Amino acid sequence: MELTTIDYRVDGAIARVTLNRPDELNTMNKAFWTEIITVFQAIDADPRIRVVIIASTGKHFTAGLDLGWAASAGTNVAADPGRAREAFRRHVREMQESFCIIDRCRVPVIAVVQGACIGGGVDMVTACDIRIATENAYFTIQEVNIAIVADVGTLQRIPYLLPQGLVRELAYTGRKFAAAEARGYGFVNAVEKDHDAALAAADAMARQIAAKSPLVVTGIKQVLNVGRDQTIEQGLEYVAVWNAGMLQGGDVATAVKAQMARETAVFDDLQA
């Protein structure tokens, strides 16, 4: 796998995905949008992986969309207007997939955010399950500041993470949403002193998750996502069907036996 914007490695049961363009503030250029899909396809195909940590390098998590690339990727002004608009719609949908694949990932995804998390960065971390930030971190729904309606996932996912009034304030004003304030609203799960401490906290959480039954953890994520996107009744039906199909293995017996013996259960990986 040849990557230019992301470092990817598997450490036991943990996949580590790291944005690696610190000199460019980890802006999301053309290559990024396809490379993140390639990486998460590899994660979903690897049964050893039980949790993902998304991190970054340098002073800032990401300054968001690479505006130079975005400007050069404009639609063909000479084309028929209807066809040009339709092509642009497909372009946006392709970019949305870069974060939808994180949302759909079969295992939990933890984001570690330092410094600025702007625009596309907010789209990315709202697609993650858990967010850990440094004290100096902040989030900005930047699109309003460049006269764009955010269109890659923030406005669809953040209402499930924050109160409506605050969501609208942040989206309308484009102001900085600092880590301490974000922690108060539960948008981030923890705030750590610096990047190393935040990475360590994510690592400890990832190892705790990885020790659980991978079948159950993936089931929890699927059920939570379905419950978010459907009615309560549809969500209840989904979890009933899931458990009817998936609780036939040996993980429950293994877990109960370990609990009774005050031991740590060891669970098999999922099948490829």
C-alpha positions, 0 to 999 in steps of 0.5 A: 500500500503506497500512501503519501498523506497518511502513515498506516500500521497495525500494532497487534489489535490496534490500527494506527492511522496518522496524518503525515503532512505537518508542514502543510498543516495536514491539509486534505489534498487530492491524494488524502481523499482516496488514501483514507478510503484505501486505509479503511478498506484494509482495516475492514478486511483485516480480522486482527484489528479490533480498534483504530486510532486516528492521530496526526503530526505537528502542531495541528491535527488538520487545517481541513480542506486544501484550498489550493487543490479545491480551487483547481478542482472546480467544475468545467465552466464550458460544460452544459450547466446541468451536466456540470452540476451533476458532476459536482454532485458526484464529486461531493458524494465521493468526498463524503465517502472518505468519512462515511467509511470511517463511520461504517468501520466495523471497529471503534475509531478513536480520534486524537486531536491536537491544536486546530481541527478545522473544516474537514477535520471536524467532518472526520472526527464526527465520523469517529466513535470517540474523541480525545483532545489536548488542552490547546485543541479547538474545533471550527466548522470553517465552511461558513467562513469561506461561504460554503455549506459544510457538505462532507458530514459535519452537519449530519453527524454533529447534531447527535453529539451536541445540543441543537442550539450550540450546533447552530451557533457553531455552524452559523458563526464559524467560531473556535470551539475549545477543548475545555468547552467541548469536554463540558458538552461531551463532544470530547471524551477526555482532555489531556495536557499535551499530544503525548498524553492524549496519545497515551490515553487513546492507547490505553482506551484502545487496549481496553476495547481490544480486550473485549469480544470483537464480535460483541464490540462490532455488534455494539457499533452496528446497533448504535449506528442503526439506532442513530439512523432509524426509529427506536422500534427499528433499532430494537428490531435490529438488535433482536435480530443481531443477537439472535444471529450472533450470540450462538458462538462461545464468547458468552461462555468464555466471558462468564467463565473468566468473570467467575474465575476473576481472570481476563478472558481471551477472545478469538479474532473475527474471521477474514 
